[in-house]
Amino acid sequence: MSIPKRSDVPAEFTWDVSHIFADEAAWQEALGQISAYGEKISSFAGTLGSSAKTLLNWFAMQDEIEVLAGKVYGYASLCSDVDTADSHFQAMRGKAMSALVGLSGAASFAAPEIMAIPEETLERFYAEEPALNTYRRSLYQLRCKAAHILPPECEKILATAREIARSADQIGSTLRNADLRFPDVTDKDGNVHPLSNGSFVPLLESPDRDLREKVFNAYYDRLGEFKNTVAATLDGQFKQLKFFANARKYENTLAASLDNTEVPTAVYHNLIEAVHQNMDKMYRYVALRKKLLGVDELHMYDVYTPIIRGGDRKIPFEEAQETICKALSVLGEDYVALLREAFANRWIDRYENVGKRSGAYSSGAARPHPYILMNYKDNLDSQFTLVHELGHSMHSWHSTKHQPISTSDYVIFVAEVASTCNEVLLMKYLMAHTEDKTERAYLINHFLDQFKGTVYRQTMFAEFELMMGQMAEKGEVLTADVLSEKYGELNALYFGPEMARDPGIALEWARIPHFFYNYYVFQYATGFSAAVAIANRIIKEGAPAVADYKKFLSGGSSADPISLLKIAGVDMSSPEPVNSALAYFGELIDEMKELV
């Protein structure tokens, strides 16, 4: 089946960006409005500490800018992501980013000025203008970073440099999604399969081992032709992270990244340590996969294909959405009604087309509502991807509805909790509604793969990312050969002695866009662990747990992420949630052995 052009995709399967702007002319008008804010911003320079009214007006204007900028950049990004080869949409995104960088540079005076306001003066301002209390949390977050705020002229330079700093990510994304093409692959029956970033993993799920091997080798052989280019983009990425960390006087790039989300660096290191201490369960999983597949050697192209046959079946998008609504009904009628609105009102771009960005995401912006990009493949994995992205969207919607603009955007540490909680609830629903041993074993296999992919694999990515950051901080160059050597060693550590050493997997680092996300991936593993605990509590306790969970969803950034998760009943400052989740992983392995 060929991949359609964007113009050939039925409108009902695409998202409707007219909910943001009626047309491109309206977008252009809004872009002009953003530029006009530059003069307004400049008029506040030197006045922010002069009165409570002035400071309140400043924050109110920032709210206006955030809403408008989110819509302008969001619209351009959505248009570009569904057709990454369209230079017009790329230009729109570039114009939007340039406008935002311009405003950031114009506002560079603000942080130092606000930092200079004496605490007693600020308390007086709160009393004089009670509405200013809305921004108390934002003021706290800014002022607690006093050691990392620079003089105004330096802040302006850093703000301007942000646009340049995005180049590595943009170049890498363009290469992966727009320019890089893979050869078609033929299976044992002579059927031709188009190979792309979007079809790579689905093809590796095939029961045809010969096809899987061909897909694996064809993909990495082609990717290897560009390994030096991708390595150069990663080297540029970590050089810019190092530059900003040093400029703001952070100990290292990890500290600089996690400080933005108020997460202690110990949480990152504790995750890696906890997973290392539970490697025995991963090795048991690999040994079980090898045994059930009946192979003499287990290869990396064998890790996606189900180890249980007979439980897999086609799941059309419409069926997936109905099952999801039933599975998440434990979260209340209001939650399900919002899901149905997302399905009915084209929040979701469903299927792959030529030039469309690979993978899936939920847009962070939730005004007027979030959008979900998918490359749905009519299978169980896609159903789980859909429920995952809906979790992100529901989190964004609840936080935007219940929080003022200044605290409506949750930090990335909690971003993966709602999405993964949805996945766990779906899995538990599916397992509770089958008595067929084969189907149950198939579902457990999928859940085991989720654990493997989300906790172990993402922690492996996190460890590799930490290694890249440390290399950059030492002044070492991230070359393709060094990255491949390090990644190959790490992959061998995580998959253990039962996994064959396939040369191609050493290049996997070159296909992972998350390495440009600034220490993001570890939060998949912590989020999964937290989500397992929250989902178990929801199923066990019912209404009280659901109420607490919705408070968490509605929390935005009104508190630090560790405190927000405690509302939902999870303490991520402790390694206990990770250890508990991996203990459950071990229990599922034991149950799988009994079923088969």
Secondary structure, 3 states (H helix, E strand, C coil): CCCCCHHHCCHHHCCCHHHCCCCHHHHHHHHHHHHHHHHHHHCCCCCCCCCHHHHHHHHHHHHHHHHHHHHHHHHHHHHHHCCCCCHHHHHHHHHHHHHHHHHHHHCCCHHHHHHHCCHHHHHHHHHHCHHHHHHHHHHHHHHCCHHHCCCHHHHHHHHHHHHHHCHHHHHHHHHHHHHCCCCCEECCCCCEECCCCCCHHHHHCCCCHHHHHHHHHHHHHHHHCCHHHHHHHHHHHHHHHHHHHHHCCCCCHHHHHHHCCCCCHHHHHHHHHHHHHCHHHHHHHHHHHHHHHCCCCECHHHCCCCCCCCCCCCCCHHHHHHHHHHHHHHHCHHHHHHHHHHHHCCCEECCCCCCCCCCCEECCCCCCCCCEECCCCCCHHHHHHHHHHHHHHHHHHHHHHHCCHHHCCCCHHHHHHHHHHHHHHHHHHHHHCCCCHHHHHHHHHHHHHHHHHHHHHHHHHHHHHHHHHHHHHCCCCCCHHHHHHHHHHHHHHHHCCCECCCHHHHHHHHHCHHHHCCCCCHHHHHHHHHHHHHHHHHHHHCHHHHHHHHHHHCCCCCCCHHHHHHHCCCCCCCCHHHHHHHHHHHHHHHHHHHHC
